[in-house]
Amino acid sequence: MTGMLSPLDDFPAHQIAEPVRIVGTSDRNFYDRYYFNLHHCSADLFLTAGLGQYPNLGVMDAFVAVTRGSIQRVVRASRTSAPIGSTRRSDRSPSR
């Protein structure tokens, strides 16, 4: 490894050569977070959405906030996510 950044470092790419649901560390505080903003050309409408995945804790969080004029609405959600390895196929036959 050279320590140089590649163009893919600007994107939410995976850190190891495994499926995205498998992380490269056993650190319980490891997370992936995504944050998006959308806004109208005027200041009348603004939307913010986010997703947080905590695979070593088995938790997934999300939120959406919409502001229109002086009114803001927020929805938050959290749920348990599938434990690592729970979706692996037990046989090696090709998928159909």
Backbone torsions as a table, in degrees:
resi	resn	phi	psi	omega
1	MET	NA	134.4	-174.7
2	THR	-93.7	-15.9	-176.3
3	GLY	85.9	-6.3	178.4
4	MET	-77.7	145.1	176.2
5	LEU	-83.1	146.2	176.2
6	SER	-108.3	166.8	176.9
7	PRO	-58.5	-28.3	-180.0
8	LEU	-69.4	-16.9	178.7
9	ASP	-66.3	-13.9	176.8
10	ASP	-86.7	-1.6	-177.6
11	PHE	-118.7	158.4	178.1
12	PRO	-74.8	72.8	-179.9
13	ALA	-93.2	161.4	-175.9
14	HIS	-82.6	152.3	-172.9
15	GLN	-91.4	-11.0	178.3
16	ILE	-138.0	168.2	-179.1
17	ALA	-87.4	60.0	177.4
18	GLU	-138.8	167.6	174.4
19	PRO	-56.4	153.5	-175.0
20	VAL	-58.6	-30.1	-178.3
21	ARG	-70.3	-11.8	177.9
22	ILE	-103.6	123.5	-178.3
23	VAL	-98.3	160.4	-175.5
24	GLY	-88.8	14.1	-180.0
25	THR	-146.6	154.6	175.7
26	SER	-97.7	4.8	178.7
27	ASP	-58.4	121.8	-176.5
28	ARG	-65.2	-20.1	-178.0
29	ASN	-93.7	6.2	177.4
30	PHE	-64.7	140.6	177.9
31	TYR	-151.5	158.5	167.6
32	ASP	-120.1	131.0	178.6
33	ARG	-129.7	145.0	179.5
34	TYR	-130.6	138.7	-173.3
35	TYR	-139.8	128.1	-176.8
36	PHE	-131.2	142.9	174.9
37	ASN	-124.5	139.5	172.5
38	LEU	-131.7	137.8	178.2
39	HIS	-148.1	151.1	176.3
40	HIS	-78.8	162.1	178.7
41	CYS	-60.8	-31.1	174.5
42	SER	-91.8	175.0	-179.1
43	ALA	-88.9	13.8	-174.7
44	ASP	-76.4	-26.6	-174.6
45	LEU	-138.2	131.9	-179.7
46	PHE	-145.4	133.1	179.6
47	LEU	-128.2	134.2	175.6
48	THR	-126.7	134.1	178.3
49	ALA	-135.1	146.5	179.9
50	GLY	-147.6	154.8	178.2
51	LEU	-139.9	133.3	175.8
52	GLY	-124.9	129.9	178.1
53	GLN	-117.3	128.5	-179.8
54	TYR	-122.7	79.4	-169.6
55	PRO	-63.9	-32.7	-179.0
56	ASN	-80.1	-9.9	173.6
57	LEU	-104.7	-12.6	-179.4
58	GLY	70.9	37.3	-177.3
59	VAL	-130.0	145.0	174.0
60	MET	-133.4	129.1	179.6
61	ASP	-118.7	151.2	176.8
62	ALA	-150.9	158.9	174.2
63	PHE	-152.8	156.4	171.2
64	VAL	-138.7	130.6	176.3
65	ALA	-125.2	129.2	178.8
66	VAL	-122.2	128.4	176.5
67	THR	-119.1	125.8	176.3
68	ARG	-130.1	112.5	-174.4
69	GLY	65.5	-123.0	179.6
70	SER	-103.3	8.7	-179.5
71	ILE	-104.3	130.7	178.7
72	GLN	-122.7	137.1	176.0
73	ARG	-124.6	137.1	-178.8
74	VAL	-130.9	135.4	173.0
75	VAL	-123.1	128.4	177.9
76	ARG	-121.1	147.4	178.9
77	ALA	-145.0	148.7	176.5
78	SER	-147.7	142.6	179.0
79	ARG	-153.8	163.7	173.3
80	THR	-77.1	145.4	177.0
81	SER	-107.6	166.6	-178.3
82	ALA	-63.2	134.4	176.3
83	PRO	-61.1	151.3	178.9
84	ILE	-57.7	131.0	178.1
85	GLY	90.9	-7.2	-175.8
86	SER	-73.5	-17.5	-178.9
87	THR	-105.3	9.8	179.5
88	ARG	-73.3	144.1	176.3
89	ARG	-76.0	140.0	-178.7
90	SER	-85.1	-17.0	177.6
91	ASP	-116.3	167.4	-177.7
92	ARG	-106.4	15.5	179.6
93	SER	-74.2	151.1	-178.6
94	PRO	-62.5	146.7	175.6
95	SER	-72.0	150.3	178.9
96	ARG	-114.6	NA	NA
